[in-house]
Amino acid sequence: MSFYNYPELYDMFFTDKQHEKIKDFYRYVFEDKNIKTILDVSIGTANLTLPLAELGYEIAGTDLNKNMLEKAKEKFADKNIDIDLRICNFKNISSQFDKKFDCVISTGNSLPHVKNKNLKKVLKEMKNLIKKDGYIYFDLRNWDRILEKKKRFYILDPIIKENKRINYIQVWDYNDDGSIIFNIIIYHEKDNEIYDKKIFQEKYYPVKADFLVHNLEKLGFKNIKIINHIFPQIDDFEKMKWYCVIAQLS
């Protein structure tokens, strides 16, 4: 069962405070660049993209999951913001548009959903939709750090709502083929009883920073920067849990 078929659960642990922090982070990353139009090729429910629209950028978005796109559409409509949303796979994204963008992005740790050998094609597809001197941007977990530490258990702070407690736990399984399964457990608790438990599995293919930088250079990108996500003051890569990469097309 895929977590992404339940956008209401996907959004449950995303807060207004996080929204504002992301908006501040985007100001830091994008404001000194000549960018007006942005395409997010993994927009999901738009948690990480709506802040860009609120900053005045013209946004388009794609995703594989219809349910996620419907939720994204609702969020933009609530803000009275027009957006071009399309269902498609980012492996052939360049065939879906007849125009190019100032910046093409992938948010939400989405690139590691594909194997490294296929990721090269995804990056090329993104490049094909970028204007001359435009930018590529993506954020993802620090898979170098994950593979070194091999931590298995992640527990988010619970949500307390109407005398109920909603818990979120991840258990990671490291497979022999190099992939990692995220076992996502969400359950409700009331009066010391557990109910409405859901378990999801998502597969990821870890991708290291050196691999990304090398392939961006091969595709003709320059000024490649790695920035800690949300908190750019952290500049020690080994301490970054989640980072973004931004680079300019030569």
Buried (B, 14 or more C-beta within 10 A) or exposed (E): EEBBEBBEBBBBBEEEEBBEBBBEBBEEBBEEBEBEBBBBBBBBBBBBBBBBBBBEBBBBBBBBBEBBBEBBBEBBEEEEBEBEBBEBBBBEBBEBBEEBBBBBBBBBBBBBBBEBEEBBEBBEBBBBBBBEEBBBBBBBBBBBBBEEEEEEEEEEEBBEEEEBBBBBBBBBEBEEEEBBBBBBBBBBBEEEEEEEEEEBEBEBBBBEBEBBBEBBEEBEBEEBEBBBBBEBEBEEEEEBEBBBBBBBBE
